Amino acid sequence: MGLLSWTIGLPLQPVRGVVALGGVIQQQVEQEEHSAPSVRRRLEELEQAQEQDPGSVSEEQEREALEEITSARVRATTPETPGGGER
């Protein structure tokens, strides 16, 4: 049965590879998006927008950015679990 399933599954290998690559890319993008420098950059952009046009940035936007940078720092100091899985 192993040879038969291998033969039938062989045409699907490129699709499985693309799906796996998509997962790796998604994980990398999420990791970069939530990194401390990225969050800090967004906070600086909010500050500049506030300076240029007072009232253009809501307190909620500022609070979200501050929460993100706080959680990014926590993630940076927390060791990852083996295998990249979440607890």
Biopython code that builds the backbone (N, CA, C, O; Angstrom):
import numpy as np
from Bio.PDB.StructureBuilder import StructureBuilder

atoms = [
    (1, "MET", "N", (0.827, -1.201, 0.000)),
    (1, "MET", "CA", (0.000, 0.000, 0.000)),
    (1, "MET", "C", (0.865, 1.257, 0.000)),
    (1, "MET", "O", (0.419, 2.295, -0.489)),
    (2, "GLY", "N", (2.073, 1.202, 0.525)),
    (2, "GLY", "CA", (2.946, 2.361, 0.566)),
    (2, "GLY", "C", (3.335, 2.854, -0.806)),
    (2, "GLY", "O", (3.373, 4.061, -1.046)),
    (3, "LEU", "N", (3.628, 1.922, -1.724)),
    (3, "LEU", "CA", (3.997, 2.297, -3.082)),
    (3, "LEU", "C", (2.818, 2.931, -3.806)),
    (3, "LEU", "O", (2.992, 3.902, -4.543)),
    (4, "LEU", "N", (1.635, 2.398, -3.606)),
    (4, "LEU", "CA", (0.440, 2.937, -4.252)),
    (4, "LEU", "C", (0.133, 4.353, -3.748)),
    (4, "LEU", "O", (-0.137, 5.248, -4.549)),
    (5, "SER", "N", (0.174, 4.557, -2.441)),
    (5, "SER", "CA", (-0.120, 5.893, -1.902)),
    (5, "SER", "C", (0.968, 6.890, -2.311)),
    (5, "SER", "O", (0.676, 8.064, -2.538)),
    (6, "TRP", "N", (2.208, 6.434, -2.406)),
    (6, "TRP", "CA", (3.295, 7.314, -2.842)),
    (6, "TRP", "C", (3.078, 7.726, -4.289)),
    (6, "TRP", "O", (3.252, 8.894, -4.637)),
    (7, "THR", "N", (2.698, 6.775, -5.132)),
    (7, "THR", "CA", (2.486, 7.045, -6.545)),
    (7, "THR", "C", (1.315, 8.002, -6.754)),
    (7, "THR", "O", (1.390, 8.909, -7.582)),
    (8, "ILE", "N", (0.243, 7.798, -6.007)),
    (8, "ILE", "CA", (-0.925, 8.666, -6.132)),
    (8, "ILE", "C", (-0.634, 10.053, -5.554)),
    (8, "ILE", "O", (-1.103, 11.057, -6.091)),
    (9, "GLY", "N", (0.128, 10.117, -4.475)),
    (9, "GLY", "CA", (0.415, 11.388, -3.808)),
    (9, "GLY", "C", (1.512, 12.201, -4.457)),
    (9, "GLY", "O", (1.665, 13.387, -4.164)),
    (10, "LEU", "N", (2.287, 11.568, -5.347)),
    (10, "LEU", "CA", (3.414, 12.255, -5.983)),
    (10, "LEU", "C", (3.002, 13.537, -6.711)),
    (10, "LEU", "O", (3.694, 14.544, -6.565)),
    (11, "PRO", "N", (1.923, 13.553, -7.481)),
    (11, "PRO", "CA", (1.548, 14.805, -8.153)),
    (11, "PRO", "C", (1.163, 15.937, -7.190)),
    (11, "PRO", "O", (1.166, 17.104, -7.582)),
    (12, "LEU", "N", (0.838, 15.611, -5.959)),
    (12, "LEU", "CA", (0.441, 16.633, -4.992)),
    (12, "LEU", "C", (1.623, 17.241, -4.232)),
    (12, "LEU", "O", (1.445, 18.207, -3.490)),
    (13, "GLN", "N", (2.804, 16.698, -4.405)),
    (13, "GLN", "CA", (3.957, 17.196, -3.665)),
    (13, "GLN", "C", (4.253, 18.679, -3.925)),
    (13, "GLN", "O", (4.549, 19.397, -2.971)),
    (14, "PRO", "N", (4.187, 19.167, -5.159)),
    (14, "PRO", "CA", (4.424, 20.610, -5.356)),
    (14, "PRO", "C", (3.404, 21.473, -4.605)),
    (14, "PRO", "O", (3.754, 22.524, -4.067)),
    (15, "VAL", "N", (2.160, 21.032, -4.569)),
    (15, "VAL", "CA", (1.126, 21.785, -3.846)),
    (15, "VAL", "C", (1.445, 21.801, -2.359)),
    (15, "VAL", "O", (1.333, 22.840, -1.708)),
    (16, "ARG", "N", (1.837, 20.664, -1.827)),
    (16, "ARG", "CA", (2.196, 20.599, -0.395)),
    (16, "ARG", "C", (3.391, 21.504, -0.094)),
    (16, "ARG", "O", (3.447, 22.141, 0.958)),
    (17, "GLY", "N", (4.340, 21.557, -1.020)),
    (17, "GLY", "CA", (5.502, 22.423, -0.829)),
    (17, "GLY", "C", (5.122, 23.894, -0.812)),
    (17, "GLY", "O", (5.631, 24.662, 0.004)),
    (18, "VAL", "N", (4.227, 24.288, -1.713)),
    (18, "VAL", "CA", (3.774, 25.680, -1.767)),
    (18, "VAL", "C", (3.010, 26.039, -0.493)),
    (18, "VAL", "O", (3.173, 27.136, 0.041)),
    (19, "VAL", "N", (2.181, 25.124, -0.007)),
    (19, "VAL", "CA", (1.425, 25.367, 1.224)),
    (19, "VAL", "C", (2.383, 25.511, 2.410)),
    (19, "VAL", "O", (2.209, 26.393, 3.252)),
    (20, "ALA", "N", (3.391, 24.643, 2.470)),
    (20, "ALA", "CA", (4.376, 24.733, 3.551)),
    (20, "ALA", "C", (5.153, 26.041, 3.480)),
    (20, "ALA", "O", (5.394, 26.682, 4.502)),
    (21, "LEU", "N", (5.543, 26.436, 2.270)),
    (21, "LEU", "CA", (6.266, 27.700, 2.094)),
    (21, "LEU", "C", (5.399, 28.884, 2.502)),
    (21, "LEU", "O", (5.884, 29.830, 3.121)),
    (22, "GLY", "N", (4.114, 28.830, 2.155)),
    (22, "GLY", "CA", (3.193, 29.888, 2.563)),
    (22, "GLY", "C", (3.107, 30.011, 4.073)),
    (22, "GLY", "O", (3.035, 31.118, 4.608)),
    (23, "GLY", "N", (3.115, 28.875, 4.763)),
    (23, "GLY", "CA", (3.078, 28.904, 6.226)),
    (23, "GLY", "C", (4.324, 29.541, 6.816)),
    (23, "GLY", "O", (4.243, 30.310, 7.774)),
    (24, "VAL", "N", (5.474, 29.221, 6.244)),
    (24, "VAL", "CA", (6.733, 29.801, 6.724)),
    (24, "VAL", "C", (6.756, 31.309, 6.483)),
    (24, "VAL", "O", (7.167, 32.076, 7.354)),
    (25, "ILE", "N", (6.315, 31.727, 5.309)),
    (25, "ILE", "CA", (6.284, 33.161, 4.992)),
    (25, "ILE", "C", (5.329, 33.899, 5.920)),
    (25, "ILE", "O", (5.650, 34.981, 6.412)),
    (26, "GLN", "N", (4.153, 33.317, 6.162)),
    (26, "GLN", "CA", (3.184, 33.946, 7.059)),
    (26, "GLN", "C", (3.758, 34.098, 8.462)),
    (26, "GLN", "O", (3.590, 35.145, 9.086)),
    (27, "GLN", "N", (4.430, 33.073, 8.963)),
    (27, "GLN", "CA", (5.027, 33.133, 10.293)),
    (27, "GLN", "C", (6.093, 34.229, 10.362)),
    (27, "GLN", "O", (6.161, 34.967, 11.344)),
    (28, "GLN", "N", (6.921, 34.334, 9.325)),
    (28, "GLN", "CA", (7.971, 35.356, 9.305)),
    (28, "GLN", "C", (7.379, 36.761, 9.271)),
    (28, "GLN", "O", (7.858, 37.653, 9.971)),
    (29, "VAL", "N", (6.341, 36.961, 8.464)),
    (29, "VAL", "CA", (5.703, 38.276, 8.371)),
    (29, "VAL", "C", (5.092, 38.663, 9.711)),
    (29, "VAL", "O", (5.247, 39.801, 10.153)),
    (30, "GLU", "N", (4.402, 37.732, 10.363)),
    (30, "GLU", "CA", (3.796, 38.032, 11.663)),
    (30, "GLU", "C", (4.855, 38.356, 12.702)),
    (30, "GLU", "O", (4.674, 39.256, 13.522)),
    (31, "GLN", "N", (5.966, 37.618, 12.666)),
    (31, "GLN", "CA", (7.039, 37.870, 13.620)),
    (31, "GLN", "C", (7.642, 39.261, 13.398)),
    (31, "GLN", "O", (7.901, 39.990, 14.356)),
    (32, "GLU", "N", (7.860, 39.619, 12.148)),
    (32, "GLU", "CA", (8.436, 40.923, 11.843)),
    (32, "GLU", "C", (7.462, 42.056, 12.150)),
    (32, "GLU", "O", (7.861, 43.116, 12.632)),
    (33, "GLU", "N", (6.179, 41.821, 11.867)),
    (33, "GLU", "CA", (5.153, 42.832, 12.091)),
    (33, "GLU", "C", (5.026, 43.192, 13.566)),
    (33, "GLU", "O", (4.721, 44.335, 13.909)),
    (34, "HIS", "N", (5.256, 42.228, 14.423)),
    (34, "HIS", "CA", (5.093, 42.450, 15.858)),
    (34, "HIS", "C", (6.422, 42.642, 16.583)),
    (34, "HIS", "O", (6.473, 42.572, 17.811)),
    (35, "SER", "N", (7.497, 42.881, 15.833)),
    (35, "SER", "CA", (8.787, 43.109, 16.465)),
    (35, "SER", "C", (8.816, 44.505, 17.093)),
    (35, "SER", "O", (8.084, 45.402, 16.677)),
    (36, "ALA", "N", (9.656, 44.665, 18.081)),
    (36, "ALA", "CA", (9.740, 45.941, 18.792)),
    (36, "ALA", "C", (10.111, 47.099, 17.863)),
    (36, "ALA", "O", (9.492, 48.158, 17.969)),
    (37, "PRO", "N", (11.086, 46.959, 16.961)),
    (37, "PRO", "CA", (11.408, 48.095, 16.085)),
    (37, "PRO", "C", (10.240, 48.490, 15.181)),
    (37, "PRO", "O", (10.019, 49.677, 14.939)),
    (38, "SER", "N", (9.503, 47.517, 14.689)),
    (38, "SER", "CA", (8.363, 47.814, 13.824)),
    (38, "SER", "C", (7.278, 48.565, 14.589)),
    (38, "SER", "O", (6.708, 49.533, 14.085)),
    (39, "VAL", "N", (7.001, 48.118, 15.790)),
    (39, "VAL", "CA", (5.975, 48.763, 16.610)),
    (39, "VAL", "C", (6.433, 50.154, 17.011)),
    (39, "VAL", "O", (5.639, 51.094, 17.025)),
    (40, "ARG", "N", (7.707, 50.287, 17.334)),
    (40, "ARG", "CA", (8.260, 51.586, 17.710)),
    (40, "ARG", "C", (8.146, 52.563, 16.541)),
    (40, "ARG", "O", (7.830, 53.737, 16.733)),
    (41, "ARG", "N", (8.404, 52.071, 15.330)),
    (41, "ARG", "CA", (8.291, 52.904, 14.135)),
    (41, "ARG", "C", (6.858, 53.394, 13.961)),
    (41, "ARG", "O", (6.637, 54.559, 13.628)),
    (42, "ARG", "N", (5.876, 52.506, 14.185)),
    (42, "ARG", "CA", (4.471, 52.920, 14.074)),
    (42, "ARG", "C", (4.117, 53.969, 15.123)),
    (42, "ARG", "O", (3.369, 54.905, 14.841)),
    (43, "LEU", "N", (4.648, 53.815, 16.317)),
    (43, "LEU", "CA", (4.393, 54.789, 17.376)),
    (43, "LEU", "C", (4.985, 56.150, 17.009)),
    (43, "LEU", "O", (4.365, 57.185, 17.251)),
    (44, "GLU", "N", (6.184, 56.146, 16.425)),
    (44, "GLU", "CA", (6.796, 57.401, 15.991)),
    (44, "GLU", "C", (5.977, 58.058, 14.880)),
    (44, "GLU", "O", (5.843, 59.281, 14.841)),
    (45, "GLU", "N", (5.429, 57.238, 13.974)),
    (45, "GLU", "CA", (4.580, 57.791, 12.912)),
    (45, "GLU", "C", (3.324, 58.430, 13.499)),
    (45, "GLU", "O", (2.873, 59.473, 13.026)),
    (46, "LEU", "N", (2.763, 57.804, 14.528)),
    (46, "LEU", "CA", (1.591, 58.390, 15.191)),
    (46, "LEU", "C", (1.949, 59.717, 15.844)),
    (46, "LEU", "O", (1.172, 60.670, 15.791)),
    (47, "GLU", "N", (3.131, 59.779, 16.463)),
    (47, "GLU", "CA", (3.567, 61.024, 17.107)),
    (47, "GLU", "C", (3.740, 62.132, 16.079)),
    (47, "GLU", "O", (3.344, 63.272, 16.319)),
    (48, "GLN", "N", (4.338, 61.797, 14.920)),
    (48, "GLN", "CA", (4.523, 62.798, 13.874)),
    (48, "GLN", "C", (3.175, 63.281, 13.334)),
    (48, "GLN", "O", (2.992, 64.475, 13.093)),
    (49, "ALA", "N", (2.253, 62.371, 13.149)),
    (49, "ALA", "CA", (0.922, 62.752, 12.660)),
    (49, "ALA", "C", (0.237, 63.662, 13.669)),
    (49, "ALA", "O", (-0.450, 64.610, 13.288)),
    (50, "GLN", "N", (0.420, 63.378, 14.950)),
    (50, "GLN", "CA", (-0.185, 64.191, 16.011)),
    (50, "GLN", "C", (0.421, 65.596, 16.018)),
    (50, "GLN", "O", (-0.285, 66.582, 16.227)),
    (51, "GLU", "N", (1.738, 65.679, 15.787)),
    (51, "GLU", "CA", (2.399, 66.985, 15.763)),
    (51, "GLU", "C", (1.948, 67.818, 14.557)),
    (51, "GLU", "O", (1.762, 69.030, 14.665)),
    (52, "GLN", "N", (1.777, 67.160, 13.417)),
    (52, "GLN", "CA", (1.379, 67.872, 12.207)),
    (52, "GLN", "C", (-0.079, 68.316, 12.262)),
    (52, "GLN", "O", (-0.416, 69.411, 11.812)),
    (53, "ASP", "N", (-0.933, 67.470, 12.808)),
    (53, "ASP", "CA", (-2.359, 67.776, 12.859)),
    (53, "ASP", "C", (-2.915, 67.305, 14.206)),
    (53, "ASP", "O", (-3.364, 66.166, 14.329)),
    (54, "PRO", "N", (-2.884, 68.188, 15.221)),
    (54, "PRO", "CA", (-3.396, 67.795, 16.527)),
    (54, "PRO", "C", (-4.829, 67.283, 16.420)),
    (54, "PRO", "O", (-5.668, 67.882, 15.747)),
    (55, "GLY", "N", (-5.088, 66.193, 17.079)),
    (55, "GLY", "CA", (-6.421, 65.607, 17.057)),
    (55, "GLY", "C", (-6.606, 64.556, 15.980)),
    (55, "GLY", "O", (-7.652, 63.909, 15.917)),
    (56, "SER", "N", (-5.585, 64.376, 15.116)),
    (56, "SER", "CA", (-5.725, 63.394, 14.035)),
    (56, "SER", "C", (-5.515, 61.968, 14.536)),
    (56, "SER", "O", (-5.948, 61.011, 13.894)),
    (57, "VAL", "N", (-4.853, 61.830, 15.677)),
    (57, "VAL", "CA", (-4.586, 60.508, 16.235)),
    (57, "VAL", "C", (-5.431, 60.341, 17.487)),
    (57, "VAL", "O", (-5.383, 61.158, 18.406)),
    (58, "SER", "N", (-6.195, 59.282, 17.499)),
    (58, "SER", "CA", (-7.060, 59.053, 18.658)),
    (58, "SER", "C", (-6.268, 58.400, 19.783)),
    (58, "SER", "O", (-5.213, 57.804, 19.563)),
    (59, "GLU", "N", (-6.797, 58.527, 20.980)),
    (59, "GLU", "CA", (-6.160, 57.894, 22.138)),
    (59, "GLU", "C", (-6.153, 56.386, 21.981)),
    (59, "GLU", "O", (-5.243, 55.708, 22.458)),
    (60, "GLU", "N", (-7.169, 55.861, 21.312)),
    (60, "GLU", "CA", (-7.238, 54.414, 21.100)),
    (60, "GLU", "C", (-6.077, 53.936, 20.226)),
    (60, "GLU", "O", (-5.499, 52.882, 20.490)),
    (61, "GLN", "N", (-5.732, 54.699, 19.191)),
    (61, "GLN", "CA", (-4.610, 54.326, 18.334)),
    (61, "GLN", "C", (-3.304, 54.336, 19.129)),
    (61, "GLN", "O", (-2.479, 53.434, 18.986)),
    (62, "GLU", "N", (-3.124, 55.345, 19.955)),
    (62, "GLU", "CA", (-1.924, 55.419, 20.785)),
    (62, "GLU", "C", (-1.873, 54.256, 21.770)),
    (62, "GLU", "O", (-0.821, 53.646, 21.963)),
    (63, "ARG", "N", (-3.001, 53.954, 22.388)),
    (63, "ARG", "CA", (-3.060, 52.873, 23.363)),
    (63, "ARG", "C", (-2.730, 51.530, 22.702)),
    (63, "ARG", "O", (-1.999, 50.717, 23.268)),
    (64, "GLU", "N", (-3.273, 51.305, 21.500)),
    (64, "GLU", "CA", (-2.995, 50.056, 20.791)),
    (64, "GLU", "C", (-1.509, 49.928, 20.471)),
    (64, "GLU", "O", (-0.934, 48.849, 20.613)),
    (65, "ALA", "N", (-0.884, 51.029, 20.040)),
    (65, "ALA", "CA", (0.541, 50.996, 19.715)),
    (65, "ALA", "C", (1.373, 50.720, 20.963)),
    (65, "ALA", "O", (2.327, 49.944, 20.918)),
    (66, "LEU", "N", (1.015, 51.349, 22.068)),
    (66, "LEU", "CA", (1.743, 51.117, 23.314)),
    (66, "LEU", "C", (1.559, 49.683, 23.808)),
    (66, "LEU", "O", (2.504, 49.078, 24.315)),
    (67, "GLU", "N", (0.360, 49.138, 23.666)),
    (67, "GLU", "CA", (0.124, 47.750, 24.060)),
    (67, "GLU", "C", (0.940, 46.796, 23.195)),
    (67, "GLU", "O", (1.464, 45.798, 23.690)),
    (68, "GLU", "N", (1.049, 47.104, 21.906)),
    (68, "GLU", "CA", (1.828, 46.256, 21.002)),
    (68, "GLU", "C", (3.302, 46.274, 21.362)),
    (68, "GLU", "O", (3.954, 45.229, 21.369)),
    (69, "ILE", "N", (3.836, 47.459, 21.665)),
    (69, "ILE", "CA", (5.261, 47.514, 21.993)),
    (69, "ILE", "C", (5.530, 46.815, 23.321)),
    (69, "ILE", "O", (6.582, 46.199, 23.496)),
    (70, "THR", "N", (4.591, 46.905, 24.252)),
    (70, "THR", "CA", (4.745, 46.206, 25.520)),
    (70, "THR", "C", (4.733, 44.697, 25.306)),
    (70, "THR", "O", (5.560, 43.980, 25.868)),
    (71, "SER", "N", (3.797, 44.216, 24.495)),
    (71, "SER", "CA", (3.725, 42.773, 24.250)),
    (71, "SER", "C", (4.918, 42.314, 23.417)),
    (71, "SER", "O", (5.361, 41.176, 23.570)),
    (72, "ALA", "N", (5.454, 43.168, 22.537)),
    (72, "ALA", "CA", (6.639, 42.803, 21.761)),
    (72, "ALA", "C", (7.836, 42.633, 22.681)),
    (72, "ALA", "O", (8.650, 41.732, 22.484)),
    (73, "ARG", "N", (7.946, 43.489, 23.679)),
    (73, "ARG", "CA", (9.046, 43.353, 24.641)),
    (73, "ARG", "C", (8.894, 42.086, 25.466)),
    (73, "ARG", "O", (9.883, 41.420, 25.770)),
    (74, "VAL", "N", (7.668, 41.750, 25.829)),
    (74, "VAL", "CA", (7.434, 40.529, 26.591)),
    (74, "VAL", "C", (7.803, 39.318, 25.741)),
    (74, "VAL", "O", (8.444, 38.387, 26.229)),
    (75, "ARG", "N", (7.397, 39.327, 24.455)),
    (75, "ARG", "CA", (7.741, 38.218, 23.564)),
    (75, "ARG", "C", (9.245, 38.109, 23.383)),
    (75, "ARG", "O", (9.780, 37.005, 23.278)),
    (76, "ALA", "N", (9.933, 39.244, 23.346)),
    (76, "ALA", "CA", (11.377, 39.230, 23.139)),
    (76, "ALA", "C", (12.105, 38.631, 24.337)),
    (76, "ALA", "O", (13.179, 38.051, 24.172)),
    (77, "THR", "N", (11.555, 38.755, 25.517)),
    (77, "THR", "CA", (12.207, 38.220, 26.701)),
    (77, "THR", "C", (11.730, 36.824, 27.064)),
    (77, "THR", "O", (12.336, 36.171, 27.914)),
    (78, "THR", "N", (10.642, 36.345, 26.432)),
    (78, "THR", "CA", (10.108, 35.022, 26.709)),
    (78, "THR", "C", (10.717, 34.031, 25.726)),
    (78, "THR", "O", (10.648, 34.237, 24.514)),
    (79, "PRO", "N", (11.319, 32.945, 26.245)),
    (79, "PRO", "CA", (11.901, 31.962, 25.327)),
    (79, "PRO", "C", (10.817, 31.250, 24.533)),
    (79, "PRO", "O", (9.736, 30.972, 25.051)),
    (80, "GLU", "N", (11.120, 30.952, 23.252)),
    (80, "GLU", "CA", (10.170, 30.256, 22.405)),
    (80, "GLU", "C", (10.122, 28.801, 22.779)),
    (80, "GLU", "O", (11.098, 28.237, 23.272)),
    (81, "THR", "N", (8.969, 28.191, 22.538)),
    (81, "THR", "CA", (8.845, 26.766, 22.790)),
    (81, "THR", "C", (9.471, 26.005, 21.632)),
    (81, "THR", "O", (9.429, 26.478, 20.496)),
    (82, "PRO", "N", (10.050, 24.841, 21.890)),
    (82, "PRO", "CA", (10.667, 24.055, 20.808)),
    (82, "PRO", "C", (9.631, 23.711, 19.739)),
    (82, "PRO", "O", (8.478, 23.414, 20.053)),
    (83, "GLY", "N", (10.047, 23.754, 18.495)),
    (83, "GLY", "CA", (9.146, 23.422, 17.406)),
    (83, "GLY", "C", (8.305, 24.579, 16.956)),
    (83, "GLY", "O", (7.530, 24.421, 16.013)),
    (84, "GLY", "N", (8.409, 25.742, 17.577)),
    (84, "GLY", "CA", (7.672, 26.928, 17.169)),
    (84, "GLY", "C", (6.215, 26.924, 17.551)),
    (84, "GLY", "O", (5.473, 27.821, 17.151)),
    (85, "GLY", "N", (5.780, 25.931, 18.321)),
    (85, "GLY", "CA", (4.370, 25.886, 18.706)),
    (85, "GLY", "C", (4.074, 26.790, 19.867)),
    (85, "GLY", "O", (4.967, 27.200, 20.609)),
    (86, "GLU", "N", (2.795, 27.097, 20.013)),
    (86, "GLU", "CA", (2.383, 27.933, 21.142)),
    (86, "GLU", "C", (1.992, 27.050, 22.307)),
    (86, "GLU", "O", (1.644, 25.882, 22.137)),
    (87, "ARG", "N", (2.057, 27.628, 23.487)),
    (87, "ARG", "CA", (1.672, 26.864, 24.685)),
    (87, "ARG", "C", (0.209, 26.893, 24.884)),
    (87, "ARG", "O", (-0.296, 26.305, 25.841)),
]
sb = StructureBuilder()
sb.init_structure("model")
sb.init_model(0)
sb.init_chain("A")
sb.init_seg("    ")
for serial, (resi, resn, name, xyz) in enumerate(atoms, 1):
    if name == "N":
        sb.init_residue(resn, " ", resi, " ")
    sb.init_atom(name, np.array(xyz, "f"), 0.0, 1.0, " ", f" {name:<3s}", serial, name[0])
structure = sb.get_structure()
